[in-house]
Amino acid sequence: MYKYNFDKMTDRKGTGSYKWDDCKNAAYPLWVADMDFEAAPPIRKALEDRVAHGIFGYNIIPDNWYDSYISWWDRRHNFKMEKDWLVFCTGVVPAISSTVRKLTEPGDNVVILTPVYNIFFNSIINNGCNVCEVPLIYRRDLLDNHTAGVETSSNLDSDCITRDIYTIDFDNMEKVLSDDKTKLLIFCNPHNPVGRIWSADELRKVGELCAKHNVTVLSDEIHCDLTDPGKEYVPFASVSETCKNISITAIAPTKAFNIAGMQTAAVSIPNLDLRKKIWRALNTDEVAEPNSFAIPVTIAAFNEGEPWLLELRRYIFENKQIVKDFLSGYPKLKLIPSEATYLLWIDCNDMGLSGEELSEKLIKETGVYLTAGEEYGKSGAGFLRMNIACPRKRLEEALELLNKVL
Ligand SMILES: Cc1ncc(COP(=O)(O)O)c(C=O)c1O
């Protein structure tokens, strides 16, 4: 039973929604990472109160903004951040782009572990740097063996198999890090789109290699509150003094609470020298000042949104089981077992079409829009990404349509 109504089918068309009003006319836009659920009641109340006040001048960052981040990370992620570490930013992507501009010169290398969130590419290329893709190691054989030996795909749940299918290629990573032109690693934790929660050991190793080669780590942790029920992510900066010292962590309530349009995020930078640089970068780029809604929604989300978030995670997990069961009927479509995010990553290589071709075909023939894996880097070829953060009825209708074509 749910206290909050995630089943509500709100019509988002005509609201200027990127997901719904720029979706190739698909009736079922299961693409960009934005949820079809109304925001949690305390967030809406905070907004109503702010609107009712009626005056929308310039804003400061009040103490309770810092407190809301600090207590959330302490309570939910067992990590004590300090007030001084935190700097407001209008979004995670603005923070990433600003960081790239500040810490690199055109022609430098920035490393990403692909397939990964497509906008990382833009932030690197738009600032004149080279994208250095270090593909994650993909153990398709493990997935095949495991699937062959079991009756239903729901048996793929064990942490072990989930964590072995996509892993970091540390040898290749070190080669790229050791290039003098390599200045920055943009890391995604948990990882969009493969859904991995990186372990403390993996994070420690990433930190050691980057420190050895004097490479800064920007850890994008925007998906950290969207882990499967019972699964916890590990903050990069929490695992060692080294990781703490070389990292910039980008965090926000926007992904988990579905308030991306509010443009509110933070960077956490324990190292003072690095923090001064990034503070300067965010201010020079004019992305360090909040609009009138950015602060109240953040405080409401972190201080009062937890019961809603816990239910949301359960609802999304149930949606995930539905897709899992559905896909187990199609041997040519392999769902990658995941532990986090509402984005499912599906290996469609056996279909004999590229991800782009398959995505276009499905939009045309079913009205269901899934994102082509090629968007996330070369190693995403032949995959599709599916956003399942929508009312169950909409998801089931979309699956029904897919069933007709598949
Ligand atoms: C990994 C990742 N980082 C950042 C963003 C967007 O962040 P923001 O809206 O704060 O710029 C997304 C959105 O999908 C994402 O998946």
Ligand as a Chemical Component Dictionary entry (heavy atoms), coordinates in Angstrom:
data_LIG
# 
_chem_comp.id                   LIG 
_chem_comp.type                 NON-POLYMER 
_chem_comp.pdbx_formal_charge   0 
_chem_comp.three_letter_code    LIG 
# 
loop_
_chem_comp_atom.comp_id 
_chem_comp_atom.atom_id 
_chem_comp_atom.alt_atom_id 
_chem_comp_atom.type_symbol 
_chem_comp_atom.charge 
_chem_comp_atom.model_Cartn_x 
_chem_comp_atom.model_Cartn_y 
_chem_comp_atom.model_Cartn_z 
_chem_comp_atom.pdbx_ordinal 
LIG C1 C1 C 0 24.596 11.578 -14.217 1  
LIG C2 C2 C 0 23.817 12.853 -14.394 2  
LIG N1 N1 N 0 24.377 14.023 -14.041 3  
LIG C3 C3 C 0 23.701 15.193 -14.152 4  
LIG C4 C4 C 0 22.424 15.238 -14.663 5  
LIG C5 C5 C 0 21.717 16.547 -14.802 6  
LIG O1 O1 O 0 22.020 17.396 -13.744 7  
LIG P1 P1 P 0 21.439 18.864 -13.646 8  
LIG O2 O2 O 0 20.019 18.821 -14.104 9  
LIG O3 O3 O 0 21.587 19.231 -12.202 10 
LIG O4 O4 O 0 22.299 19.729 -14.510 11 
LIG C6 C6 C 0 21.810 14.033 -15.051 12 
LIG C7 C7 C 0 20.454 14.032 -15.621 13 
LIG O5 O5 O 0 19.992 13.075 -16.147 14 
LIG C8 C8 C 0 22.516 12.818 -14.893 15 
LIG O6 O6 O 0 21.984 11.635 -15.232 16 
# 
loop_
_chem_comp_bond.comp_id 
_chem_comp_bond.atom_id_1 
_chem_comp_bond.atom_id_2 
_chem_comp_bond.value_order 
_chem_comp_bond.pdbx_ordinal 
LIG C1 C2 SING 1  
LIG C2 N1 SING 2  
LIG C2 C8 DOUB 3  
LIG N1 C3 DOUB 4  
LIG C3 C4 SING 5  
LIG C4 C5 SING 6  
LIG C4 C6 DOUB 7  
LIG C5 O1 SING 8  
LIG O1 P1 SING 9  
LIG P1 O2 DOUB 10 
LIG P1 O3 SING 11 
LIG P1 O4 SING 12 
LIG C6 C7 SING 13 
LIG C6 C8 SING 14 
LIG C7 O5 DOUB 15 
LIG C8 O6 SING 16 
# 
